[in-house]
Structures are given as C-alpha cells and as structure tokens.
C-alpha cells in the first residue's frame, strides 16, 4: 500500500492541474494618440492640457493611461468605450485627475483579440465642456486692448495688452505684468464678479502663461462691503515656454461660506535675483459647475 500512495497522489495533482489550468484570454487593444477639445464661440480657446485617458468598457473601469497609449482590453466584439480627459490639477504630477467640467467621449467599436484598434479619424476622442445650463464659462483672451482686469489699489503695476502675433500664445496679443527696477509687487483682479457654487462644486481657472517669475492665482471673496483676498496656487517660472495649467479653486471657494460673490486675482511678488519681472498671460478662463 505504501508504494501505491505516491502514484495516487501524483494522479490527483495532475488531474487538478488539467482541471484548473485554463488558457489565458487574449486581449484586444485600442490605441489613443491624444484627446482633442472642441469648443463653441462662447467657450474661449480650445487650448488644453489633457495628458491622460481614463478608459472604461461598458462603464467598467479599465485604467488610467498617459498619452499616447496602447490600452489592453479583455473583451471582443462590439463594445461601448468611454474615455474621460485627465489633467494635472495645479500643474502637479501627483495630482492627476479627470477634469470634471469636460464631458466624456463615448463610442461603440468592434474589438478583435490580438489586434489594435486605432482611435483616429471618425473615432478620434474629442471632449467638450458640459452645456451652458450646467457649466459657466468666462474668459479674457487678450485679443484687444480692452482688458477685463482692474489693478488693486496697493499694486505697483497693472496688466497691459501687448500686440505681438509672433510671441503670443495664440491670437494677436497677450496680457503682460511687468515689474521693473524699484518695483516688487503687482496684483490684478477680474472686473467681472461671479456668483459661484459652494459645497464642493468644481471651480477652476484655466490659463496659458509664460513667466520668468513666480505668480499666484487666487480669489477675492466678497461679503457685502468686506473683501477677503486669498492666494491659492503658485505658478513657477517657465524658462521662456508657454504652459497650460488648470488651477483648482473648488475647496478655497467652498470654504468661504458667507461670501456673496467672488472675483479672481493674479498676484506677483518679485523673486530674489530677478531684475525685471515679465509675466505673460493668455486665455484666462474661469470654468465652474453651476
């Protein structure tokens, strides 16, 4: 009997292996090179900073993929593909998130195991803002000298219009905050006043910027005749390059529970070692969930 046990044991193990050793499923793939943004005439620039794709199949999460990306999907045949646009909140790599004010791209496509489906042409992922009934958008694109910003009474400089079709980010001009020798501080405030949601409803400022000095984006909370000014996000020098940023102001706005309305501010304090501050701004856009 002792000689039989090892043989019986091996047979049991082999049977178990045959029973549970299933062939791995061959994935299908989709290739996403980039995500586009489409805007209408009331929504300002189509410039964006979309860097990630949040991918779902039949409303089930597949993952988050830095673009461009080849995405494996354990499904075949006609499938509902949903793609959400991912950004860096406040320009921080560790704060990658879906941008909550863009609608998701949805497309049904036919997947074949082992093959790559290129999301191009008619299948190119394109996102849009939610409609104006759900999302408010205000922007200053600095395309003419009538700039919708005021200078703070304590500021040593304001924001001026610069006509420069070569060096502006897009369009004929840009805004400029300059602090020369003997000047160290500037603050400008939107002339527009905003009634904003609270309770965690998304509030963002989007802008393109090119600066040799740090620059802060914040809010002015208004309660009757009382004003509370709060800088929130510091933008670092860009070394001569234009960058796009999504400044998240959701929490700082919601914390001002007694405020009746808000304005948005840009603050510049001259950094050590900088002789002449030159902060260039284009496409300052306020986007918020109504």
Residue pairs with C-beta under 8 A, 6 or more apart in sequence:
25 74
25 113
26 113
26 114
27 72
27 73
27 74
27 113
27 114
28 72
28 73
28 74
28 75
28 76
28 111
28 112
28 113
28 114
28 115
28 117
29 70
29 71
29 72
29 73
29 115
29 116
29 117
30 55
30 70
30 71
30 73
30 81
30 109
30 111
30 116
30 117
30 118
30 119
31 68
31 69
31 70
31 71
31 116
31 117
31 118
31 119
32 53
32 55
32 65
32 67
32 68
32 69
32 71
32 83
32 119
32 125
33 67
33 68
33 119
33 120
34 50
34 67
34 68
34 125
35 50
35 53
35 67
35 83
35 85
35 105
35 125
35 126
35 127
36 46
36 124
36 125
36 126
36 127
37 46
37 47
37 48
37 50
37 85
37 102
37 126
37 127
37 128
38 46
38 126
38 127
38 128
39 45
39 46
39 128
39 129
42 132
42 137
43 129
43 137
43 139
44 137
44 139
44 141
44 283
44 285
45 139
45 141
45 170
45 208
45 282
45 283
45 285
47 169
47 170
47 208
47 244
47 283
48 85
48 244
49 87
49 88
49 243
49 244
49 245
49 246
50 67
50 85
50 86
50 87
50 99
50 127
51 66
51 67
51 86
51 87
51 88
51 96
52 64
52 65
52 66
52 67
52 85
52 86
52 87
52 96
53 64
53 65
53 67
53 69
53 71
53 83
53 84
53 85
53 86
53 125
54 61
54 63
54 64
54 83
54 84
54 85
54 86
54 98
55 61
55 62
55 63
55 64
55 65
55 71
55 73
55 81
55 82
55 83
56 62
56 81
56 82
56 83
56 84
57 73
57 75
57 79
57 80
57 81
57 82
58 75
58 79
58 80
59 80
59 82
62 71
62 73
63 71
64 86
64 96
65 71
70 116
73 79
73 111
75 111
76 111
76 112
76 113
77 110
77 111
78 108
78 109
78 110
78 111
79 108
79 109
79 110
79 111
80 106
80 107
80 108
81 106
81 107
81 108
81 109
82 104
82 105
82 106
83 104
83 105
83 106
83 107
83 119
83 125
83 127
84 98
84 99
84 102
84 104
84 105
84 127
85 98
85 99
85 102
85 104
85 127
86 96
86 97
86 98
86 99
87 96
87 97
87 98
87 99
87 246
88 95
88 96
88 246
89 95
89 96
89 97
89 246
89 248
90 233
90 245
90 246
90 247
90 248
91 233
91 235
91 236
91 243
91 245
91 246
95 248
99 204
99 246
100 202
100 289
101 129
101 130
101 135
101 202
101 204
101 287
101 288
101 289
102 127
102 128
102 129
102 130
103 127
103 128
103 129
103 130
104 127
105 125
105 126
105 127
107 119
107 123
107 125
109 117
109 123
110 117
111 117
117 123
119 125
129 135
129 137
129 287
130 289
133 290
134 289
134 290
135 287
135 288
135 289
135 290
136 194
136 286
136 287
136 288
136 290
137 285
137 286
137 287
138 192
138 194
138 285
138 286
139 283
139 284
139 285
139 286
140 147
140 148
140 149
140 175
140 190
140 283
140 284
140 285
141 171
141 282
141 283
141 284
142 161
142 168
142 171
142 173
142 174
142 175
142 281
142 282
142 283
142 284
143 171
143 172
143 173
144 161
144 172
144 173
145 161
147 159
147 160
147 161
147 175
148 190
148 191
148 192
149 158
149 159
149 175
149 188
149 189
149 190
149 191
149 266
150 158
150 188
150 189
150 190
150 191
151 157
151 158
151 159
151 186
151 187
151 188
151 189
152 187
152 188
152 189
152 265
154 185
154 187
155 185
155 186
155 187
155 188
156 179
156 183
156 184
156 185
156 186
157 177
157 178
157 179
157 183
157 186
157 268
158 177
158 186
158 188
159 175
159 176
159 177
159 186
159 188
159 266
159 281
160 175
160 176
160 177
160 178
161 173
161 174
161 175
161 176
162 168
162 173
162 174
162 175
162 176
162 280
163 172
163 173
164 172
164 173
164 174
165 172
165 173
167 174
167 280
168 174
168 280
168 282
169 208
169 210
169 242
169 280
169 282
169 283
170 208
170 282
170 283
171 282
174 280
174 281
174 282
175 280
175 281
175 282
175 284
176 278
176 279
176 280
176 281
177 186
177 188
177 215
177 266
177 268
177 277
177 278
177 279
177 281
178 276
178 277
178 278
178 279
179 185
179 186
179 213
179 268
179 270
179 276
179 277
180 276
180 277
181 275
181 276
183 270
184 269
184 270
185 268
185 269
185 270
186 266
186 267
186 268
186 277
187 229
187 265
187 266
187 267
187 268
188 265
188 266
189 220
189 263
189 264
189 265
190 263
190 264
190 265
190 286
192 263
192 286
193 222
193 261
193 262
193 263
194 261
194 262
194 263
194 264
194 286
194 288
195 260
195 261
195 262
196 203
196 253
196 261
196 262
196 288
197 203
197 253
197 288
197 289
197 290
198 253
198 254
198 256
198 257
199 254
200 250
200 251
200 254
201 250
201 254
201 288
201 289
201 290
202 248
202 250
202 287
202 288
202 289
203 248
203 249
203 250
203 253
203 286
203 287
203 288
203 289
204 246
204 247
204 248
204 249
204 250
204 286
204 287
204 288
205 217
205 246
205 247
205 249
205 264
205 284
205 285
205 286
205 287
206 244
206 245
206 246
206 247
206 283
206 284
206 285
206 287
207 217
207 244
207 245
207 247
207 281
207 282
207 283
207 284
207 285
208 242
208 243
208 244
208 281
208 282
208 283
209 215
209 235
209 238
209 242
209 243
209 245
209 279
209 280
209 281
209 282
210 238
210 240
210 241
210 242
210 243
210 279
210 280
211 235
211 237
211 238
211 277
211 278
211 279
211 280
212 237
212 238
212 240
212 274
212 277
212 278
212 279
213 237
213 268
213 270
213 271
213 274
213 277
213 278
213 279
214 234
214 235
214 236
214 237
214 268
214 269
214 271
215 234
215 235
215 266
215 267
215 268
215 279
216 231
216 232
216 233
216 234
216 235
216 265
216 266
216 267
216 268
216 269
217 231
217 232
217 233
217 235
217 247
217 249
217 264
217 265
217 266
218 229
218 230
218 231
218 232
218 233
218 249
218 252
218 264
218 265
218 267
219 229
219 230
219 232
219 249
219 252
219 253
219 256
219 262
219 263
219 264
219 265
220 227
220 228
220 229
220 230
220 262
220 263
220 264
220 265
221 227
221 228
221 229
221 230
221 253
221 256
221 259
221 262
222 259
222 260
222 261
222 262
222 263
223 256
223 258
223 259
223 260
224 260
228 256
228 259
229 265
230 252
230 256
231 265
231 267
232 247
232 249
232 252
233 245
233 247
233 248
233 249
235 245
237 271
242 280
242 282
249 264
253 262
256 262
264 284
264 286
266 279
266 281
266 284
268 277
268 279
270 277
271 277
